């Protein structure tokens, strides 16, 4: 079978991880890259040996015959680029945040659906191997039906040095990080019916919120707490680990710092180390995220080849995106927000 030909649009901070992962995946390659900044284009092109380089996406689509495009730009450019890909009949992966607004996200999903073009959001946290290990325990019925969950990401890590634009937006931790943690809650406990949120800003040097706490009701009856912080100083910095607590009718699951997974059920307690593999091109502590990039991109290739809908399709991601919108609305009103109304 012929190798899938792809292009990457956006050669910034995170896109380098995507390029490494594409190089490791059999059956797909990045044959062209695009970025408005000639220097970033040169750096990534030289590093990964990509000769076909463009500073304009329209020129890229006009000149190349592509099986998919990977959009790794900032959020403001996502809608025009996704709609451009749809107009050219090119399947598209889009980086998160998916869109500036839920309305834009719905329009992007509709454009790809109308064109018959597969669309996946690069919502990679659920693809981290420790998170997948927790999901596998639930699938095996190890703790029975879960009725409570806490999904937590609390850190004092300086994310602004590598991505300084994060300090300037009026929206920060929910839009940039919380979207991942909310998606994990959906992945583990199912869709959400209502959400209550509280936010605050501890760091005076940034424009947006750096602490957020969300209480959610899930359609299956479970309750979850999702809490995120970039203002939490700990003796041992956990970045970028997501910690999980799940209580079920037959037992509990705990994913603790250091990737220590404890499951207590009818047959007793088992403890295991679910540390993610350190890929040759990865570096600690980012390796869990870098490994998940490889996993989600491999999933995308498998779905394209097999004609299946990706787990984090654009349509599915609307349900996660709605939680982000609900969190900001709920934090402003200090009232619960019903999710179904946002998706209509």
Steps between C-alpha positions, in 0.01 A plus 500: 500500500628847409622726779266781599639840401448775755585864556556690823373857532664681790861441604494637853582371850283188511509407132851359538352218709252428224777488242700254711193280537422507128852382429440198727168396345495244221259570218508881518746784447512878503606602150437875526494763773354850526559794732474877457836539678781410257745436784276246675437341162873472440575356844234226483563429132871456555455294817265251336625513143181644349580676174151616397437815705228765479426828676140507373248221567303573183815440295561176690155363419524615138839339440485176699299179471434407861340215691477711817610825658613555860409851620723606789445875497351719772125501551408813304601344168336161550162566342626646169761226469257217579247641257774534236594134549133398474463700178793306354364166625799443729451314834616717786641478851461823694693600809315604815348733603285401202347844445460845658129435565257210506328655200823487301555139607150401384561671166827314452336165575216583261739602221691173521181294525356672190823433309515139623842570652622329820581742781686420822599732783850446641358439848789282612489482883255209499756313289768509770577139595423551875155641409443211262593260782228653720246467218598134452426430868155651463436299184589181688250587775771505766312748723148460368298805401686819597302754700770759576813630335763764556731590214770739614785697344669727754845643436729797545682438170594805291313433176540861385872485419439257214161640394499871599171567319324299773555790740319752281158346438196579714435125507782279618492184707157363407549567130860379480523224761156447650361391165726193523397418856131549418543266205655238729196529727273435201723215384483327838152586628294585194328809372415790730155647563585798721808686622576745780830691496716732706816673373762738632828664398793464738784614272467879454723496191247315282168608353292188545403256774765260629281300742169331418273254681204334329225278640320289241197272481541215251214345304572157650450629854860563606628825648848632425728779612751635248759731650785678325770733629824657383541677835558196723852463638578148619802329651526281190376665181248263334491674159367379261322215679123469527392337827181296516271371772205278410254343743280216375238280659754214524826685564729791425770610256774746586754634251748679726808713444786305350260294285410270790173324419308338788180303447301361791220259418334178606828307469706745704746773410751509217765768444683546171731746329339639184778743409485595133785386277777749432512523121844557341410859407312579823624669816384497860263619634325554165526134400147405600356767271748422224407132514132589474568703186638188334198299620235742373668547163528124458129478583430758229688298239321182604165677471579644156612161370208315659234759423411542869402811694779614734433485875564875522314594183386855451143399585610329821721792596203737492389328822834579664509851356153562645643424846761772452232751403284385792791543741559861398128579502454329835798676655358834390143431618591278796206284394482145359499479119300238307712347228226382263388858438849595378510216247168582334 
